[in-house]
Amino acid sequence: MAQLASRVAWPSSSLYKRPYRHSLPSPAPPPTLLLPPPSPLKQKQLLLVVCAALQWTAPVSVEVEKRALEAVIVKESIMAGTGVFTDIVDEDQVFKYYADGEWKKSASGKAVSIVNPTTRKTQYKVQACTQEEVNKVMEVAKAAQKQWARTPLWKRAELLHKAAAILKEHKDPIAECLVKEIAKPAKDAVTEVVRSGDLVSYTAEEGVRILAEGKLLLSDSFPGNERSKYCLSSKIPLGVVLAIPPFNYPVNLAVSKIAPALIAGNSLVLKPPTQGAVAALHMVHCFHLAGFPEGLISCITGKGSEIGDFLTMHPGVNCISFTGGDTGIAISKKAGMIPLQMELGGKDACIVLDDADLELVASNIVKGGYSYSGQRCTAVKVVLVMESVADAIVEKVKAKMAKLSVGPPEENCDITPVVSESSANFIEGLVLDAKEKGATFCQEYKREGNLIWPLLLDHVRPDMRIAWEEPFGPVLPVIRVSSVEEAIHHCNASNFGLQGCVFTKDINKAIMISDAMESGTIQINSAPARGPDHFPFQGLKDSGIGSQGITNSINMMTKIKSTVINLPSPSYTMG
């Protein structure tokens, strides 16, 4: 079936030319089918379309036609772990880990279950790797890095471009994993994979540019020196980079660490989140298919309680890039003297002035607060609105929220289940605390399993937990303020400082407020956002260490090495 599926050609395929009839002498192998682009039709509807499209010019056996039809259906809804991904899953349907260029089963004989947030049943299983397997991965990664550092930049970039193309080609099964592992709406899941491919390609190009540049310093620019020393400096790799992405973007925030590490000449060990691990494993296989050297890339799965500290404190790790929550603070205290790149969440404030475009504000609050059910580090987490326009804003936001669809990710609903029952319980705790302390509920609070309906809380006060804590769910507090100073004070009183936004028609006020807000990025007249991926992305205070974005990540994953040429006597270049 996998072979037959690979013979189906859509317009994006190199096999596709024009939808002419095909001659099919009988007997013959199943043909390459030239059909219109796949639509969201259900299987029965798709069968009818396919039957109409198959215009044979010679007799075809019933079995051949049946297999051809099945191939089209397989192509329409490719399953995870099938086709080119069959190597990554074992006979017990447990997904393998990746080390030394091979897909392997753990010697532990144990597996970690991944629960579908929508069904709340086990969807996938991954290997529970041991500490000894971590040791072997680190040993191989160190050896592979030495050889990779000798690989020309153009060759590194070439392989990254190839991986990007393969990743985008196989977006469907990876997106399927995102839908089932983290309840990401189907259209957003596909977008994440395509965006990730674009990020990898951009990183390849940017890496060739910035890593090719060295620097020459002449000694006579410093007082008391003649021109007798030439200092040549350049960027060199760090060694082994440990990448730990979060559940909400397990592909995009993995490649945002992998690609910079590789173009800079490092080897890479990936520890994916439990929810999102299978999507990450599929993504890693795309790098495997691209032909990267054995041992250069590894992907270790398992319980954080068993291998988490062991990984982050491992002496073989030369750099850690982590995206997540409070765990990052603990990692930073244990990691030792190695470079750290961390993004640890936020309580992104949206400050609304009385001269703002209220329709624009309402649209951005709904987009920023409720996209992917609010499970984004850059989601709007608190609205600080001037009292004079608060009633109008709340009404406009409520009207837009009423149009949000709620349901399973397969149906591309705006609001889908949050990632786990524990997350849903935490969100509910914040809601109940706000209710007990007198917040105004703009909608009835409703929850079914992990699915929480979007909720706007008005008249929130600073004594409520929701005013300060990050819900990571579709619940948004509104705090009414009487002055810009009060809004800035609340924003800066938070221990977070990732992003924020300000809405006003007065650019002078916008700049002054942006300067005063203690956050890594301030958006003016738009909701917080991570990206485009080449933009700098950083947090202040407990929101992180260092800066991300493609260029910043490449630089962070390198160090400077200098060579000084000492001349026997001063020499000055003459014209």
C-alpha positions as CSV (number, residue, x, y, z in Angstrom):
1,M,0.0,0.0,0.0
2,A,2.8,2.4,0.8
3,Q,4.4,1.8,-2.6
4,L,1.1,2.3,-4.3
5,A,0.4,5.5,-2.4
6,S,3.8,6.9,-3.5
7,R,2.7,6.5,-7.1
8,V,-0.2,8.9,-6.7
9,A,0.7,12.4,-8.1
10,W,-0.9,15.7,-7.1
11,P,0.0,19.0,-8.8
12,S,2.7,19.7,-6.2
13,S,4.4,16.4,-7.2
14,S,7.2,16.2,-9.8
15,L,5.2,13.4,-11.4
16,Y,2.3,15.8,-12.1
17,K,2.1,17.3,-15.6
18,R,-1.4,17.7,-17.0
19,P,-4.7,15.9,-16.3
20,Y,-4.7,13.9,-19.5
21,R,-6.0,10.4,-19.8
22,H,-3.5,7.6,-19.3
23,S,-3.1,4.6,-21.4
24,L,-3.0,1.5,-19.3
25,P,-2.1,-1.7,-21.2
26,S,-3.4,-4.7,-19.4
27,P,-1.9,-6.4,-17.5
28,A,0.2,-3.5,-15.9
29,P,1.2,-2.2,-12.6
30,P,-1.0,0.4,-10.9
31,P,-0.8,3.7,-12.7
32,T,0.4,7.0,-11.6
33,L,-2.9,8.8,-11.0
34,L,-3.1,12.4,-12.2
35,L,-5.9,14.0,-10.1
36,P,-7.0,17.4,-9.0
37,P,-5.6,18.6,-5.6
38,P,-7.1,16.7,-2.7
39,S,-10.1,18.3,-1.1
40,P,-11.6,18.0,2.4
41,L,-14.3,15.5,1.1
42,K,-15.0,12.5,3.3
43,Q,-13.8,9.1,2.1
44,K,-17.1,8.2,0.4
45,Q,-17.3,11.5,-1.4
46,L,-13.7,11.1,-2.4
47,L,-14.3,7.7,-3.9
48,L,-17.0,9.1,-6.2
49,V,-14.6,11.8,-7.3
50,V,-11.8,9.3,-8.0
51,C,-14.1,6.9,-9.9
52,A,-15.1,9.8,-12.1
53,A,-11.5,10.8,-12.6
54,L,-10.3,7.3,-13.6
55,Q,-10.9,7.2,-17.3
56,W,-9.0,4.0,-18.4
57,T,-8.4,3.4,-22.1
58,A,-7.8,-0.3,-21.6
59,P,-9.4,-2.9,-19.3
60,V,-8.2,-2.9,-15.7
61,S,-8.6,-5.7,-13.2
62,V,-11.0,-5.1,-10.3
63,E,-8.1,-5.7,-7.9
64,V,-5.8,-3.1,-9.6
65,E,-8.6,-0.5,-9.6
66,K,-9.4,-1.3,-5.9
67,R,-5.8,-0.9,-4.9
68,A,-5.5,2.3,-6.9
69,L,-8.6,3.8,-5.2
70,E,-7.2,2.8,-1.8
71,A,-3.9,4.4,-2.6
72,V,-5.7,7.7,-3.3
73,I,-7.5,7.5,0.1
74,V,-4.2,6.7,1.8
75,K,-2.7,9.8,0.1
76,E,-5.7,11.9,1.2
77,S,-5.2,11.0,4.8
78,I,-1.7,9.7,5.3
79,M,-1.2,8.0,8.6
80,A,1.6,8.6,11.1
81,G,4.2,5.9,11.1
82,T,3.5,4.7,7.5
83,G,5.0,5.2,4.1
84,V,8.5,6.6,4.5
85,F,8.0,6.7,8.2
86,T,7.5,3.0,8.8
87,D,11.1,2.7,10.1
88,I,10.4,4.8,13.1
89,V,7.8,2.5,14.8
90,D,8.3,-1.0,16.0
91,E,6.2,-4.1,15.7
92,D,4.3,-3.2,18.9
93,Q,3.4,0.2,17.5
94,V,5.8,2.0,19.9
95,F,7.8,4.8,18.2
96,K,11.5,4.4,18.3
97,Y,14.2,6.8,19.4
98,Y,16.9,8.1,17.0
99,A,20.6,7.6,17.7
100,D,23.7,7.0,15.6
101,G,21.8,7.3,12.4
102,E,19.4,4.5,13.3
103,W,15.9,4.1,14.8
104,K,16.2,2.0,17.9
105,K,14.2,0.3,20.7
106,S,15.2,1.2,24.2
107,A,16.8,-1.5,26.3
108,S,14.5,-0.5,29.1
109,G,11.6,-2.4,27.4
110,K,9.3,0.4,28.7
111,A,7.2,2.9,26.9
112,V,5.7,6.3,27.6
113,S,2.1,6.8,26.7
114,I,0.9,9.9,24.9
115,V,-2.8,10.8,25.6
116,N,-4.9,12.4,22.9
117,P,-6.3,15.6,24.5
118,T,-9.6,15.2,22.7
119,T,-10.4,11.5,23.4
120,R,-8.4,11.4,26.6
121,K,-7.2,8.0,25.5
122,T,-3.7,6.7,24.7
123,Q,-3.0,7.7,21.1
124,Y,0.7,6.8,20.8
125,K,3.6,5.3,22.7
126,V,7.3,6.2,22.6
127,Q,10.4,4.6,24.0
128,A,11.4,5.2,27.6
129,C,15.2,5.7,27.1
130,T,17.7,4.9,29.9
131,Q,20.5,7.0,31.3
132,E,23.0,4.6,29.7
133,E,21.4,5.3,26.3
134,V,21.8,9.0,27.0
135,N,25.5,8.4,27.7
136,K,25.9,6.6,24.4
137,V,24.1,9.3,22.5
138,M,26.4,12.0,24.0
139,E,29.5,10.0,23.1
140,V,28.5,9.6,19.5
141,A,27.3,13.2,19.2
142,K,30.7,14.5,20.4
143,A,32.6,12.4,17.8
144,A,30.2,13.3,15.0
145,Q,30.5,17.0,15.8
146,K,34.2,17.0,15.3
147,Q,33.8,15.7,11.8
148,W,30.8,18.0,11.0
149,A,32.8,21.1,12.1
150,R,35.1,20.2,9.1
151,T,32.2,20.2,6.7
152,P,32.1,23.3,4.4
153,L,29.3,25.8,5.1
154,W,27.8,25.3,1.7
155,K,27.5,21.6,2.3
156,R,25.8,22.1,5.7
157,A,23.4,24.5,4.0
158,E,22.7,22.1,1.2
159,L,21.7,19.4,3.6
160,L,19.5,21.8,5.5
161,H,17.7,22.9,2.3
162,K,17.1,19.2,1.5
163,A,15.7,18.5,5.0
164,A,13.4,21.5,4.6
165,A,12.0,20.3,1.3
166,I,11.4,16.8,2.7
167,L,9.7,18.2,5.8
168,K,7.3,20.3,3.7
169,E,6.7,17.3,1.4
170,H,5.6,15.2,4.3
171,K,3.6,17.8,6.1
172,D,0.4,15.8,6.3
173,P,1.5,12.9,8.6
174,I,3.4,15.3,10.8
175,A,0.3,17.6,11.0
176,E,-1.8,14.5,11.8
177,C,0.4,13.9,14.9
178,L,0.0,17.5,16.0
179,V,-3.8,17.2,15.8
180,K,-3.8,14.0,17.8
181,E,-1.1,14.7,20.3
182,I,-1.7,18.4,21.2
183,A,-5.2,19.0,19.7
184,K,-3.8,21.7,17.3
185,P,-6.5,22.6,14.7
186,A,-5.7,20.8,11.5
187,K,-5.1,23.9,9.4
188,D,-2.7,25.3,12.0
189,A,-0.9,22.0,12.2
190,V,-0.1,22.0,8.5
191,T,0.9,25.7,8.8
192,E,3.4,24.8,11.6
193,V,5.1,22.2,9.5
194,V,5.4,24.4,6.4
195,R,6.6,27.3,8.5
196,S,9.2,25.0,10.0
197,G,10.5,24.1,6.6
198,D,10.8,27.7,5.7
199,L,12.7,28.4,8.9
200,V,15.2,25.7,8.1
201,S,15.8,27.1,4.6
202,Y,16.2,30.6,5.9
203,T,18.6,29.5,8.6
204,A,20.7,27.8,5.9
205,E,21.0,31.0,3.9
206,E,21.6,33.2,7.0
207,G,24.2,30.9,8.4
208,V,26.2,30.9,5.2
209,R,26.2,34.7,5.3
210,I,27.1,35.4,8.9
211,L,29.4,32.5,9.6
212,A,31.5,33.3,6.5
213,E,32.4,36.7,8.0
214,G,35.4,37.0,10.1
215,K,37.0,40.1,11.7
216,L,40.4,41.7,11.4
217,L,41.7,43.9,14.2
218,L,44.9,46.0,14.0
219,S,46.9,46.6,17.1
220,D,47.8,50.3,16.5
221,S,44.2,51.4,17.2
222,F,44.8,50.9,20.9
223,P,47.0,53.6,22.6
224,G,50.7,52.8,22.9
225,N,50.8,50.1,20.2
226,E,52.4,50.0,16.8
227,R,50.8,48.1,13.9
228,S,52.7,44.9,14.7
229,K,49.8,42.5,15.5
230,Y,47.0,41.3,13.3
231,C,44.1,39.7,15.1
232,L,41.9,37.4,13.1
233,S,38.6,36.3,14.8
234,S,35.8,34.0,13.6
235,K,32.8,32.1,15.0
236,I,33.3,28.4,15.8
237,P,30.9,25.8,17.1
238,L,30.2,25.1,20.7
239,G,30.0,21.3,20.5
240,V,26.9,19.4,21.5
241,V,23.7,21.4,21.7
242,L,20.8,20.0,23.8
243,A,17.4,21.2,22.4
244,I,14.2,21.0,24.5
245,P,11.1,22.3,22.7
246,P,7.6,22.7,24.3
247,F,4.4,20.8,23.6
248,N,2.6,23.7,21.8
249,Y,5.1,24.0,19.0
250,P,7.0,20.7,19.1
251,V,8.1,20.9,15.4
252,N,8.6,24.6,14.8
253,L,10.3,25.3,18.1
254,A,12.4,22.2,17.6
255,V,13.7,23.2,14.2
256,S,14.3,26.7,15.5
257,K,17.0,25.1,17.7
258,I,18.1,22.3,15.4
259,A,18.8,24.3,12.2
260,P,21.0,27.1,13.9
261,A,22.9,24.4,15.8
262,L,23.7,22.4,12.6
263,I,24.6,25.3,10.3
264,A,27.0,26.6,13.1
265,G,28.8,23.2,13.1
266,N,27.4,21.7,16.2
267,S,25.8,18.3,16.8
268,L,22.3,18.2,18.2
269,V,20.5,16.1,20.8
270,L,16.7,16.6,20.9
271,K,14.6,15.8,23.9
272,P,11.0,16.4,22.7
273,P,8.1,17.0,25.0
274,T,6.0,14.0,25.8
275,Q,2.9,15.6,24.1
276,G,4.3,16.3,20.7
277,A,7.1,13.6,20.8
278,V,5.7,11.6,17.8
279,A,5.4,14.7,15.6
280,A,9.0,15.6,16.6
281,L,10.2,12.0,15.7
282,H,8.6,12.3,12.3
283,M,10.4,15.7,11.8
284,V,13.7,14.1,12.8
285,H,13.2,11.4,10.2
286,C,13.0,14.1,7.6
287,F,16.5,15.2,8.6
288,H,17.6,11.5,8.5
289,L,16.2,11.2,5.0
290,A,18.2,14.3,4.0
291,G,21.4,12.4,4.6
292,F,23.0,14.1,7.6
293,P,26.0,12.2,9.0
294,E,25.3,9.4,11.5
295,G,25.3,10.5,15.1
296,L,25.1,14.2,14.3
297,I,21.4,14.4,15.2
298,S,19.8,12.3,18.0
299,C,16.3,12.3,19.5
300,I,15.9,10.9,23.0
301,T,12.4,10.1,24.4
302,G,11.5,9.2,27.9
303,K,10.2,10.5,31.2
304,G,11.6,13.7,32.4
305,S,11.7,12.3,36.0
306,E,14.2,9.6,34.8
307,I,16.4,11.3,32.2
308,G,15.6,15.0,32.4
309,D,18.2,16.1,35.0
310,F,20.6,13.6,33.7
311,L,20.4,15.2,30.2
312,T,20.6,18.8,31.3
313,M,23.5,18.2,33.8
314,H,25.4,15.8,31.4
315,P,29.0,16.8,31.1
316,G,28.8,16.2,27.3
317,V,26.4,19.0,26.8
318,N,27.9,22.3,25.7
319,C,24.8,24.4,25.2
320,I,21.1,24.2,26.2
321,S,18.2,25.7,24.2
322,F,15.0,25.3,26.2
323,T,11.5,26.6,25.7
324,G,8.9,25.9,28.3
325,G,7.9,26.9,31.8
326,D,9.3,26.9,35.4
327,T,11.4,23.9,34.6
328,G,13.8,26.2,32.8
329,I,14.6,28.1,36.0
330,A,15.6,24.8,37.6
331,I,17.7,23.8,34.6
332,S,19.5,27.2,34.7
333,K,20.5,26.5,38.3
334,K,21.9,23.1,37.5
335,A,23.4,23.4,34.1
336,G,26.8,24.8,35.0
337,M,29.0,27.0,32.9
338,I,27.5,26.6,29.5
339,P,25.5,29.0,27.3
340,L,21.8,28.9,27.9
341,Q,19.0,30.1,25.6
342,M,15.6,30.0,27.4
343,E,12.1,31.2,26.8
344,L,9.9,30.5,29.9
345,G,6.5,31.9,29.3
346,G,4.8,35.3,29.9
347,K,1.9,37.2,31.2
348,D,1.7,39.4,28.1
349,A,-0.2,42.6,28.8
350,C,-2.4,44.4,26.3
351,I,-2.7,48.1,27.1
352,V,-5.6,49.9,25.5
353,L,-5.7,53.7,25.5
354,D,-8.9,55.7,25.1
355,D,-8.0,56.9,21.6
356,A,-7.4,53.4,20.2
357,D,-9.3,51.9,17.2
358,L,-11.7,49.8,19.3
359,E,-12.6,47.5,16.4
360,L,-8.9,46.8,15.8
361,V,-8.4,46.2,19.5
362,A,-11.2,43.8,19.8
363,S,-10.1,41.7,16.8
364,N,-6.5,41.5,18.2
365,I,-7.7,40.6,21.7
366,V,-9.7,37.7,20.4
367,K,-6.9,36.6,18.0
368,G,-4.2,37.1,20.5
369,G,-6.1,35.7,23.5
370,Y,-7.9,32.7,22.1
371,S,-5.8,31.4,19.1
372,Y,-4.9,27.7,19.8
373,S,-7.1,28.0,22.9
374,G,-4.6,30.5,24.5
375,Q,-1.9,27.9,24.7
376,R,0.8,30.2,23.4
377,C,3.6,32.0,25.2
378,T,2.8,35.1,23.3
379,A,-1.0,35.0,23.8
380,V,-2.6,38.1,25.3
381,K,-2.8,37.1,29.0
382,V,-4.3,40.3,30.5
383,V,-6.1,43.3,29.1
384,L,-5.4,46.6,30.8
385,V,-8.0,49.0,29.4
386,M,-8.8,52.6,30.2
387,E,-12.0,52.9,32.1
388,S,-13.5,55.3,29.6
389,V,-13.5,52.7,26.8
390,A,-13.7,49.5,28.9
391,D,-17.5,48.9,28.4
392,A,-17.2,49.3,24.6
393,I,-14.2,47.0,24.4
394,V,-15.8,44.3,26.4
395,E,-18.9,44.4,24.3
396,K,-17.0,44.2,21.0
397,V,-14.8,41.4,22.3
398,K,-17.9,39.4,23.5
399,A,-19.5,39.8,20.1
400,K,-16.5,38.4,18.4
401,M,-16.0,35.6,20.9
402,A,-19.6,34.4,20.2
403,K,-18.4,33.6,16.6
404,L,-15.6,31.3,17.8
405,S,-16.2,27.6,17.0
406,V,-15.6,25.1,19.8
407,G,-14.9,21.4,19.3
408,P,-12.3,18.9,18.0
409,P,-9.2,19.9,16.2
410,E,-10.0,17.7,13.2
411,E,-12.9,20.0,12.4
412,N,-10.6,23.1,12.5
413,C,-12.4,24.6,15.4
414,D,-11.1,27.8,16.9
415,I,-11.2,26.5,20.4
416,T,-10.0,22.9,20.9
417,P,-9.2,20.9,24.1
418,V,-6.2,22.0,26.1
419,V,-3.3,19.6,26.2
420,S,-4.0,17.7,29.4
421,E,-6.4,17.2,32.2
422,S,-4.0,18.7,34.7
423,S,-3.8,21.8,32.5
424,A,-7.6,22.0,32.4
425,N,-7.8,21.6,36.2
426,F,-5.2,24.4,36.6
427,I,-7.2,26.8,34.4
428,E,-10.4,25.9,36.2
429,G,-8.7,26.7,39.5
430,L,-7.9,30.2,38.3
431,V,-11.5,30.6,37.1
432,L,-13.0,29.5,40.4
433,D,-10.7,31.8,42.3
434,A,-11.8,34.8,40.2
435,K,-15.5,33.8,40.7
436,E,-15.1,33.6,44.4
437,K,-13.4,37.0,44.5
438,G,-16.1,38.8,42.4
439,A,-15.0,38.9,38.8
440,T,-17.7,39.5,36.2
441,F,-18.2,36.4,33.9
442,C,-19.0,37.6,30.4
443,Q,-19.9,34.1,29.5
444,E,-21.0,31.0,31.4
445,Y,-18.0,28.9,32.4
446,K,-18.3,25.6,30.6
447,R,-16.0,22.6,30.5
448,E,-16.2,19.1,29.0
449,G,-13.2,17.0,29.8
450,N,-10.2,19.0,28.5
451,L,-12.4,21.3,26.4
452,I,-12.9,24.7,28.0
453,W,-15.2,27.2,26.2
454,P,-13.7,30.7,25.7
455,L,-14.2,32.9,28.7
456,L,-13.7,36.7,29.3
457,L,-13.5,37.9,32.9
458,D,-14.2,41.5,33.5
459,H,-13.6,43.7,36.6
460,V,-10.6,41.5,37.6
461,R,-8.7,42.9,40.5
462,P,-5.0,42.5,41.4
463,D,-5.9,40.2,44.3
464,M,-7.1,37.5,41.9
465,R,-4.7,34.8,40.7
466,I,-5.7,35.2,37.1
467,A,-4.3,38.8,37.2
468,W,-0.8,37.4,37.6
469,E,-0.6,33.7,36.7
470,E,-0.4,32.4,33.1
471,P,-3.5,30.2,32.4
472,F,-2.3,28.8,29.1
473,G,-5.9,28.4,28.2
474,P,-8.9,30.2,26.7
475,V,-9.6,32.4,29.7
476,L,-8.7,36.1,29.5
477,P,-8.9,38.7,32.4
478,V,-9.8,42.4,31.9
479,I,-8.5,44.9,34.4
480,R,-9.9,48.4,34.2
481,V,-7.3,51.2,34.9
482,S,-7.6,54.9,35.3
483,S,-4.3,55.9,33.8
484,V,-1.4,54.9,31.6
485,E,0.9,54.8,34.7
486,E,-1.4,52.3,36.4
487,A,-1.4,50.1,33.4
488,I,2.4,50.2,33.1
489,H,2.8,49.6,36.9
490,H,0.7,46.4,36.7
491,C,2.6,45.2,33.6
492,N,6.0,45.7,35.3
493,A,4.9,44.3,38.6
494,S,4.7,40.8,37.0
495,N,7.7,38.5,37.3
496,F,7.2,37.8,33.6
497,G,8.4,40.0,30.8
498,L,8.1,38.2,27.4
499,Q,5.9,40.4,25.2
500,G,3.2,43.1,25.4
501,C,1.2,45.3,23.2
502,V,-0.2,48.8,23.2
503,F,-3.1,50.2,21.2
504,T,-3.3,53.9,20.5
505,K,-3.4,56.3,17.5
506,D,-0.7,58.5,19.1
507,I,2.7,57.1,18.0
508,N,4.5,59.3,20.5
509,K,2.5,57.7,23.4
510,A,3.0,54.3,22.0
511,I,6.8,54.7,21.9
512,M,6.9,56.1,25.4
513,I,4.8,53.3,26.8
514,S,6.8,50.7,24.9
515,D,10.0,52.0,26.4
516,A,8.5,51.9,29.9
517,M,7.2,48.3,29.7
518,E,9.6,45.7,31.0
519,S,9.1,43.1,28.3
520,G,11.3,41.7,25.6
521,T,9.1,42.8,22.7
522,I,6.3,45.3,22.5
523,Q,3.9,45.2,19.6
524,I,2.2,48.5,18.7
525,N,-1.4,48.2,17.4
526,S,-1.2,44.4,17.1
527,A,-1.3,41.4,19.4
528,P,1.9,39.8,20.7
529,A,3.5,37.3,18.3
530,R,6.6,35.2,17.9
531,G,7.8,35.9,14.4
532,P,8.4,36.2,11.7
533,D,11.1,33.7,12.8
534,H,14.0,35.9,11.8
535,F,12.9,38.6,14.2
536,P,14.6,38.7,17.7
537,F,12.5,37.0,20.3
538,Q,13.5,37.3,24.0
539,G,12.1,37.7,27.5
540,L,13.1,39.7,30.5
541,K,13.0,38.7,34.1
542,D,11.6,35.2,34.6
543,S,10.6,35.0,30.9
544,G,14.0,33.9,29.8
545,I,17.7,34.1,29.1
546,G,19.2,35.3,25.9
547,S,17.5,36.0,22.6
548,Q,16.1,33.7,19.9
549,G,15.4,34.4,16.2
550,I,17.4,32.9,13.5
551,T,20.4,35.2,13.5
552,N,20.6,35.4,17.3
553,S,20.3,31.7,17.7
554,I,23.2,31.0,15.3
555,N,25.4,33.5,17.1
556,M,24.4,32.1,20.5
557,M,25.4,28.6,19.4
558,T,28.9,29.7,18.4
559,K,31.9,31.2,20.2
560,I,34.7,33.5,19.1
561,K,38.2,32.2,18.5
562,S,41.1,34.5,17.6
563,T,44.4,34.0,16.0
564,V,47.0,36.8,16.4
565,I,49.8,37.2,13.9
566,N,52.9,38.9,15.4
567,L,55.1,40.8,13.0
568,P,58.8,41.2,13.6
569,S,58.4,45.0,13.1
570,P,55.5,47.4,12.6
571,S,54.1,47.4,9.1
572,Y,51.7,50.0,7.7
573,T,49.9,49.5,4.4
574,M,50.7,52.1,1.8
575,G,48.4,53.3,-1.0
